[in-house]
Amino acid sequence: MPKPSKTPSKFLRFVGVGFQMGGVIYLGHYLGTWLDANYGKTYWETSLTLLSVFVSIYLVISQVINLSKEDD
């Protein structure tokens, strides 16, 4: 009987990456909307949403690189 591994499967890790990406973008958008409403500026929402997209892409790329290093 094979011993089960303690690390989650690659499929589950990539599903988690998708949820993480969505969460980062949502939080950036929410924070930008809150700042727009409280400070009366109109550029926070767009700026923080765009920044959170770049941050989430960076996180995805770094996790894919780490996953590919584990295969070696």
C-alpha positions in Angstrom: 0.0 0.0 0.0 1.6 3.3 -1.1 2.2 5.9 1.6 0.2 9.1 1.0 2.2 12.2 0.5 1.9 15.1 2.9 2.0 17.8 0.2 -1.2 18.6 -1.7 -1.5 17.6 -5.4 -0.4 20.1 -8.1 -4.0 20.5 -9.1 -5.1 21.7 -5.7 -2.1 24.0 -5.5 -3.0 25.7 -8.7 -6.7 26.0 -7.6 -5.4 27.7 -4.5 -3.3 30.0 -6.6 -6.4 31.1 -8.6 -8.2 31.9 -5.4 -5.2 33.8 -4.0 -5.0 35.8 -7.2 -8.7 36.7 -7.1 -8.5 37.6 -3.4 -5.5 39.9 -3.9 -7.3 41.7 -6.8 -10.5 42.0 -4.9 -8.8 43.4 -1.8 -6.9 46.0 -3.9 -10.2 47.0 -5.6 -12.0 47.2 -2.3 -9.3 49.3 -0.7 -9.2 51.7 -3.7 -13.0 52.0 -3.6 -12.9 52.8 0.1 -10.1 55.4 -0.4 -12.1 57.0 -3.3 -15.2 57.3 -1.1 -13.4 58.7 2.0 -11.0 61.0 0.3 -12.9 62.2 -2.7 -10.2 61.3 -5.2 -11.0 59.3 -8.4 -7.7 57.6 -9.1 -7.3 55.3 -6.1 -9.6 52.5 -7.3 -8.0 52.2 -10.7 -4.4 52.6 -9.4 -4.8 50.0 -6.6 -6.7 47.5 -8.8 -4.0 47.7 -11.4 -1.2 47.4 -8.8 -3.0 44.4 -7.2 -3.2 42.7 -10.7 0.6 43.1 -11.0 1.2 41.8 -7.5 -1.0 38.8 -8.1 0.8 38.0 -11.4 4.1 38.2 -9.5 2.8 35.8 -6.9 1.6 33.3 -9.4 4.9 33.3 -11.4 6.9 32.9 -8.2 4.7 29.9 -7.1 5.0 28.3 -10.5 8.8 28.6 -10.4 8.8 27.1 -6.9 6.6 24.2 -8.1 8.8 23.6 -11.1 11.9 23.5 -8.8 10.3 20.8 -6.7 9.9 18.6 -9.7 13.7 18.6 -10.4 
